[in-house]
Amino acid sequence: MPENVHVNVPIVYSRHLPVSAAVDTARTIQASGVADSLTVWDQMTFFAPPGLWCPENSPLAAVMPDIDSFPDPYVILSQIAAAAPGFGLNTTSDAMRRAPAEFTQTLMTLADVSGGPTMVQMGTGELKQCKPFGHKRSQGPKRLEDTFRIFRKFMDTVEPIDHEGNVWTLENSWLGRARPAHRPQLWALGGGPRLIDVATRYGDGFCTAAPFVWTSPDQAAEQISAIKQRLEVAGRDPEQFGFGMWWICLMHEDETVIETTMANDYIRWISATMGRFDSTVWTQEGVEPPMGESWHYATDMLPLTYSAQETADVLSRATPEVVTRSWHHGSPDKMMKAIAPYLDAGVNFVQIVDFLPLVRPAEEAPEGLRRAFELAGAIKQHACTLA
């Protein structure tokens, strides 16, 4: 992990679009000079009922009839690697859909192709990615531990490995002696004690989302401090471990645009179902949990199962307070003022996740990138004061 703060910008790419769209955006991100890497998310479907992706909620629906036609991220990242050699390439994943040895082989190959740093941020799995496709999401935590342990074994030696785990048993497994010049990193993504335990024992870093999980810099500081203590107990150097944050935001200089965006049903759905991953946190904040206290988007959400009436019922519970609390919002300067205390608390990786361009006209996309670059530059400047 770099000593300074690592800034990442995601690319929302659809199979409805030519691959050149992703490649051109990647070149723009690399040329900005303020981003260290980009992310192509590993999704099967997105987070909302397909009926909410419509021209009334997003002008992009005219060129992307659905937002669920995600690509295989490794194929797209390989295309990007050829166009932006040496640039940092990231994706997200879970421990359900790719076997550990094959996953390791794929990530090493991507690192070879890119010639630069590569990273996967991996969670235990979302129900929407698992159940419809024949995977048992309940196996997620056990598979996560196996994947991290097996990946680390392969990366720490060029000899054959054995592994007797929760799900996977490997005997005399060998991927050859070739290893990438830049060792790929595997981070844990999400939250919860089991995931953090796996991260501190076998991972290269831990990443979560603000404000979906971290609602304040103090909370981040407390968790980072606790993780560092666990790393020390495990005999690992906390300074070689990454602490990441997805900055979930609606970024624009015009408050009127932000207010309009917060009234958008697509944004309101995300707010009601994901605004706090742990729904009991809503109660702690004095807000009625929109989906009830037992709800967790990762273990409960199946977007395609909602009827029009059920969708409307969820939206009726997305109150203005719920929506406002679910997003960081404002200008890049305002975002930087809010991010700074997290950096001071020890965050050293920031992914700028601005949802606003998803519900704005396509011709505004360059302005969305400009804001991301402005914020990325400000993060870099602040990081220099911490060095």
C-alpha positions as CSV (number, residue, x, y, z in Angstrom):
1,M,0.0,0.0,0.0
2,P,1.4,3.4,-0.9
3,E,2.5,5.6,2.0
4,N,0.3,8.5,0.7
5,V,-3.4,8.3,0.2
6,H,-4.5,6.2,-2.8
7,V,-7.4,7.7,-4.8
8,N,-9.6,5.5,-7.0
9,V,-12.3,6.4,-9.5
10,P,-14.8,3.8,-10.6
11,I,-16.1,3.3,-14.1
12,V,-19.8,2.4,-14.6
13,Y,-19.7,0.3,-17.8
14,S,-22.5,-1.6,-19.4
15,R,-22.5,-4.2,-22.2
16,H,-25.0,-1.9,-23.9
17,L,-22.1,0.4,-24.7
18,P,-19.0,-0.1,-26.9
19,V,-15.9,-1.2,-25.0
20,S,-14.3,2.0,-26.3
21,A,-16.5,3.9,-23.8
22,A,-14.7,2.2,-20.9
23,V,-11.3,2.5,-22.5
24,D,-11.7,6.2,-23.3
25,T,-12.8,6.9,-19.8
26,A,-9.9,5.0,-18.4
27,R,-7.4,7.0,-20.4
28,T,-9.1,10.2,-19.1
29,I,-8.8,9.0,-15.5
30,Q,-5.1,8.1,-16.0
31,A,-4.4,11.4,-17.7
32,S,-5.9,13.4,-14.8
33,G,-2.7,12.8,-12.8
34,V,-4.7,12.8,-9.5
35,A,-6.1,9.3,-9.5
36,D,-4.0,6.2,-8.7
37,S,-6.4,3.6,-10.0
38,L,-9.8,2.9,-11.4
39,T,-12.4,0.3,-10.6
40,V,-14.7,-1.8,-12.7
41,W,-17.2,-3.4,-10.4
42,D,-18.0,-7.1,-10.4
43,Q,-21.8,-7.2,-10.4
44,M,-24.4,-9.6,-11.8
45,T,-27.3,-7.2,-11.3
46,F,-27.5,-3.7,-9.7
47,F,-29.3,-2.7,-6.5
48,A,-32.8,-1.7,-7.6
49,P,-35.8,-3.1,-9.4
50,P,-35.4,-2.8,-13.2
51,G,-38.6,-0.8,-13.4
52,L,-36.9,2.1,-11.6
53,W,-34.3,2.4,-14.4
54,C,-36.4,4.5,-16.8
55,P,-36.1,7.8,-18.6
56,E,-38.1,9.5,-15.8
57,N,-35.4,8.6,-13.3
58,S,-32.3,8.6,-15.6
59,P,-31.8,10.1,-19.1
60,L,-29.1,7.4,-19.5
61,A,-31.9,4.9,-20.0
62,A,-32.0,6.1,-23.6
63,V,-28.6,4.6,-24.3
64,M,-28.6,1.9,-21.5
65,P,-32.0,0.2,-21.6
66,D,-31.1,-1.4,-18.3
67,I,-28.3,-0.9,-15.8
68,D,-27.9,-4.6,-15.0
69,S,-25.9,-5.6,-18.1
70,F,-22.6,-5.7,-16.3
71,P,-19.5,-7.0,-18.0
72,D,-17.0,-9.5,-16.7
73,P,-14.7,-7.0,-15.1
74,Y,-11.5,-9.0,-15.8
75,V,-12.2,-8.9,-19.6
76,I,-12.8,-5.1,-19.5
77,L,-9.8,-4.5,-17.3
78,S,-7.6,-6.4,-19.7
79,Q,-8.8,-4.1,-22.5
80,I,-8.1,-1.1,-20.3
81,A,-4.6,-2.4,-19.3
82,A,-3.6,-2.4,-23.0
83,A,-4.8,1.2,-23.4
84,A,-3.6,2.6,-20.1
85,P,-0.4,0.5,-19.3
86,G,0.9,0.7,-15.8
87,F,-2.2,2.3,-14.3
88,G,-3.8,0.8,-11.2
89,L,-6.6,-1.6,-11.9
90,N,-9.2,-2.6,-9.3
91,T,-12.3,-4.7,-9.1
92,T,-14.7,-5.9,-6.5
93,S,-15.8,-9.5,-5.9
94,D,-17.2,-12.0,-3.5
95,A,-16.1,-15.4,-2.4
96,M,-19.0,-17.2,-4.0
97,R,-18.7,-17.0,-7.8
98,R,-15.0,-17.8,-8.4
99,A,-13.0,-20.7,-7.0
100,P,-10.0,-19.6,-5.0
101,A,-7.2,-21.1,-7.2
102,E,-8.9,-19.9,-10.5
103,F,-9.4,-16.5,-8.9
104,T,-5.7,-16.3,-8.0
105,Q,-4.7,-17.3,-11.5
106,T,-7.0,-14.6,-13.0
107,L,-5.7,-11.9,-10.7
108,M,-2.1,-12.7,-11.4
109,T,-2.7,-12.7,-15.1
110,L,-4.4,-9.3,-14.9
111,A,-1.3,-8.0,-12.9
112,D,1.0,-9.3,-15.6
113,V,-1.1,-7.8,-18.4
114,S,-1.4,-4.4,-16.7
115,G,2.2,-4.1,-15.6
116,G,1.0,-2.1,-12.7
117,P,-0.7,-2.4,-9.3
118,T,-3.9,-4.5,-9.1
119,M,-6.4,-5.0,-6.4
120,V,-9.6,-6.9,-5.6
121,Q,-11.8,-5.8,-2.8
122,M,-13.8,-8.9,-1.7
123,G,-16.9,-9.3,0.4
124,T,-18.8,-12.4,1.6
125,G,-21.4,-12.0,-1.1
126,E,-24.8,-10.4,-1.7
127,L,-28.0,-12.4,-1.9
128,K,-28.8,-10.8,-5.3
129,Q,-25.5,-12.1,-6.7
130,C,-26.0,-15.6,-5.3
131,K,-29.5,-17.0,-4.9
132,P,-30.7,-16.3,-8.5
133,F,-27.6,-17.9,-9.9
134,G,-27.5,-21.0,-7.8
135,H,-25.0,-20.0,-5.2
136,K,-25.7,-20.4,-1.4
137,R,-25.0,-17.1,0.1
138,S,-24.9,-18.6,3.6
139,Q,-21.5,-20.2,2.7
140,G,-20.1,-16.7,2.1
141,P,-18.1,-16.2,5.3
142,K,-16.5,-19.7,5.1
143,R,-15.6,-19.3,1.4
144,L,-14.2,-15.8,2.1
145,E,-11.7,-17.3,4.6
146,D,-10.7,-20.1,2.3
147,T,-10.2,-17.6,-0.6
148,F,-8.0,-15.3,1.4
149,R,-5.9,-18.1,2.9
150,I,-5.4,-19.8,-0.5
151,F,-4.6,-16.6,-2.3
152,R,-2.0,-15.7,0.4
153,K,-0.4,-19.2,0.2
154,F,-0.1,-19.0,-3.6
155,M,1.4,-15.5,-3.4
156,D,3.9,-16.3,-0.6
157,T,5.4,-19.3,-2.4
158,V,6.1,-20.6,-5.9
159,E,6.0,-24.2,-4.6
160,P,2.8,-26.4,-4.7
161,I,0.4,-25.7,-1.8
162,D,-2.0,-27.8,0.3
163,H,-5.1,-26.4,2.0
164,E,-7.7,-28.0,4.2
165,G,-10.4,-25.4,4.7
166,N,-14.0,-24.8,5.4
167,V,-15.2,-25.5,1.8
168,W,-12.1,-26.1,-0.3
169,T,-9.5,-28.8,0.0
170,L,-6.4,-28.4,-2.1
171,E,-3.7,-31.0,-2.4
172,N,-0.4,-30.4,-4.3
173,S,-1.9,-27.4,-6.1
174,W,0.5,-25.6,-8.3
175,L,0.1,-22.5,-10.4
176,G,3.7,-22.5,-11.6
177,R,6.6,-20.3,-10.6
178,A,5.7,-17.1,-12.5
179,R,4.6,-14.2,-10.3
180,P,3.7,-10.7,-11.3
181,A,6.3,-7.9,-10.9
182,H,3.6,-6.0,-8.9
183,R,2.1,-8.4,-6.3
184,P,-1.7,-8.0,-6.5
185,Q,-3.5,-7.1,-3.4
186,L,-6.6,-8.7,-1.8
187,W,-8.7,-6.6,0.5
188,A,-11.8,-7.4,2.6
189,L,-14.8,-5.3,1.6
190,G,-17.8,-4.7,3.9
191,G,-17.9,-5.0,7.7
192,G,-18.7,-7.4,10.5
193,P,-16.4,-9.2,12.9
194,R,-15.8,-12.4,10.8
195,L,-14.8,-10.4,7.7
196,I,-12.5,-8.1,9.7
197,D,-10.9,-11.2,11.4
198,V,-10.1,-12.6,7.9
199,A,-8.8,-9.3,6.7
200,T,-6.4,-8.9,9.7
201,R,-5.1,-12.4,9.5
202,Y,-4.7,-12.9,5.7
203,G,-5.6,-9.7,3.8
204,D,-3.8,-6.7,2.5
205,G,-6.4,-4.2,3.7
206,F,-10.0,-3.5,4.8
207,C,-12.5,-1.2,3.0
208,T,-16.0,-0.1,3.9
209,A,-18.5,2.6,2.8
210,A,-19.3,6.0,4.3
211,P,-22.0,6.9,5.3
212,F,-23.6,3.5,4.6
213,V,-21.3,1.9,7.3
214,W,-19.0,4.6,8.7
215,T,-21.3,7.5,9.7
216,S,-18.6,9.6,11.3
217,P,-14.8,10.1,11.4
218,D,-14.9,9.1,15.1
219,Q,-16.4,5.7,14.2
220,A,-13.8,5.3,11.5
221,A,-11.0,6.2,13.9
222,E,-12.2,3.7,16.5
223,Q,-12.5,0.9,14.0
224,I,-9.1,1.6,12.4
225,S,-7.5,1.7,15.9
226,A,-9.1,-1.7,16.8
227,I,-7.9,-3.2,13.5
228,K,-4.4,-2.0,14.1
229,Q,-4.4,-3.7,17.5
230,R,-5.6,-6.9,15.9
231,L,-2.8,-6.7,13.3
232,E,-0.2,-6.2,16.0
233,V,-1.5,-9.2,18.0
234,A,-1.3,-11.2,14.8
235,G,2.4,-10.2,14.3
236,R,1.6,-8.0,11.3
237,D,2.8,-4.4,10.6
238,P,-0.3,-2.0,10.6
239,E,1.7,0.4,8.5
240,Q,1.7,-2.2,5.7
241,F,-2.1,-2.6,5.8
242,G,-4.7,-0.6,3.9
243,F,-7.7,1.2,5.3
244,G,-10.1,2.1,2.6
245,M,-13.3,4.0,2.3
246,W,-15.9,4.3,-0.5
247,W,-17.1,7.9,-0.3
248,I,-20.8,7.6,-1.3
249,C,-21.9,10.9,-2.5
250,L,-24.0,13.2,-4.7
251,M,-21.5,15.8,-5.9
252,H,-22.5,19.1,-7.5
253,E,-21.9,22.8,-6.9
254,D,-25.6,23.6,-7.4
255,E,-27.7,22.7,-4.4
256,T,-30.9,22.8,-6.5
257,V,-29.4,19.9,-8.6
258,I,-28.7,18.0,-5.5
259,E,-32.2,18.5,-4.2
260,T,-33.7,17.4,-7.5
261,T,-31.4,14.3,-7.4
262,M,-32.6,13.4,-3.8
263,A,-36.2,13.5,-5.1
264,N,-35.3,10.9,-7.8
265,D,-36.9,7.5,-7.1
266,Y,-33.7,5.6,-8.0
267,I,-31.7,7.5,-5.4
268,R,-34.6,7.2,-2.9
269,W,-34.6,3.4,-3.4
270,I,-30.9,3.2,-2.7
271,S,-31.4,5.4,0.4
272,A,-34.2,3.3,1.8
273,T,-32.5,-0.1,1.2
274,M,-28.8,0.7,1.6
275,G,-28.5,4.0,3.5
276,R,-27.4,2.1,6.5
277,F,-26.2,-1.5,6.0
278,D,-27.0,-2.2,9.6
279,S,-30.6,-1.1,9.9
280,T,-30.3,-0.8,13.7
281,V,-28.1,2.2,13.2
282,W,-31.2,4.1,11.9
283,T,-32.8,3.6,15.3
284,Q,-29.7,4.8,17.1
285,E,-29.8,7.9,15.0
286,G,-33.5,8.5,16.0
287,V,-34.8,7.5,12.5
288,E,-37.4,4.8,11.8
289,P,-35.6,2.1,9.8
290,P,-37.2,2.2,6.3
291,M,-36.9,-1.6,5.9
292,G,-37.2,-2.6,9.6
293,E,-34.4,-3.3,12.0
294,S,-33.6,-6.8,10.8
295,W,-33.0,-5.8,7.2
296,H,-29.6,-5.9,5.6
297,Y,-29.3,-5.3,1.9
298,A,-26.6,-7.9,1.4
299,T,-28.6,-10.8,2.9
300,D,-32.2,-9.6,2.0
301,M,-32.3,-7.7,-1.2
302,L,-33.5,-9.5,-4.4
303,P,-34.3,-6.5,-6.7
304,L,-36.2,-8.5,-9.4
305,T,-38.7,-9.9,-6.9
306,Y,-40.4,-6.5,-6.1
307,S,-43.8,-5.8,-7.7
308,A,-44.7,-2.3,-8.7
309,Q,-46.8,-1.9,-5.5
310,E,-44.0,-3.3,-3.3
311,T,-41.5,-0.9,-4.9
312,A,-43.9,2.0,-4.2
313,D,-44.3,0.8,-0.6
314,V,-40.5,1.0,-0.1
315,L,-40.3,4.4,-1.7
316,S,-43.0,5.7,0.6
317,R,-40.7,5.0,3.5
318,A,-37.7,6.9,1.9
319,T,-38.4,10.1,3.8
320,P,-36.4,13.2,3.1
321,E,-34.4,12.6,6.3
322,V,-33.5,9.1,5.3
323,V,-32.4,10.3,1.9
324,T,-30.4,13.2,3.2
325,R,-28.6,11.1,5.8
326,S,-27.8,8.4,3.2
327,W,-25.4,10.5,1.1
328,H,-22.6,12.9,1.4
329,H,-23.6,15.8,-0.8
330,G,-22.4,19.1,-2.1
331,S,-19.5,20.6,-4.0
332,P,-16.0,19.0,-4.3
333,D,-14.8,21.5,-1.8
334,K,-17.5,20.6,0.7
335,M,-16.7,16.9,0.1
336,M,-13.1,17.5,0.9
337,K,-13.9,19.2,4.1
338,A,-15.9,16.2,5.1
339,I,-13.3,13.6,4.0
340,A,-10.3,15.3,5.7
341,P,-11.2,14.0,9.2
342,Y,-11.4,10.4,7.8
343,L,-7.9,10.8,6.4
344,D,-6.7,12.2,9.7
345,A,-8.2,9.1,11.3
346,G,-6.0,6.8,9.2
347,V,-7.9,6.2,5.9
348,N,-5.3,5.7,3.1
349,F,-7.6,4.6,0.2
350,V,-10.6,6.6,-1.1
351,Q,-12.9,5.5,-3.9
352,I,-15.0,8.4,-5.0
353,V,-18.5,6.9,-5.6
354,D,-20.6,9.7,-7.0
355,F,-24.1,8.4,-7.9
356,L,-25.3,11.8,-9.3
357,P,-24.1,11.2,-12.9
358,L,-26.2,8.0,-13.0
359,V,-29.4,10.1,-13.0
360,R,-28.2,13.0,-15.1
361,P,-28.0,13.5,-18.9
362,A,-25.1,11.8,-20.7
363,E,-23.7,15.1,-21.8
364,E,-23.0,16.0,-18.2
365,A,-20.7,13.0,-17.7
366,P,-17.5,15.0,-18.3
367,E,-18.5,17.4,-15.6
368,G,-19.0,14.5,-13.2
369,L,-15.4,13.4,-14.0
370,R,-14.1,16.9,-13.5
371,R,-15.6,17.0,-10.0
372,A,-14.2,13.7,-9.2
373,F,-10.7,14.9,-10.3
374,E,-11.1,18.1,-8.4
375,L,-11.9,16.1,-5.3
376,A,-9.1,13.6,-6.0
377,G,-6.6,16.5,-6.3
378,A,-7.7,18.0,-3.0
379,I,-7.4,14.6,-1.3
380,K,-3.8,14.3,-2.6
381,Q,-3.0,17.8,-1.4
382,H,-4.3,17.0,2.1
383,A,-2.4,13.7,2.1
384,C,0.8,15.7,1.6
385,T,0.1,17.5,4.9
386,L,-0.1,14.1,6.7
387,A,3.2,12.8,5.3
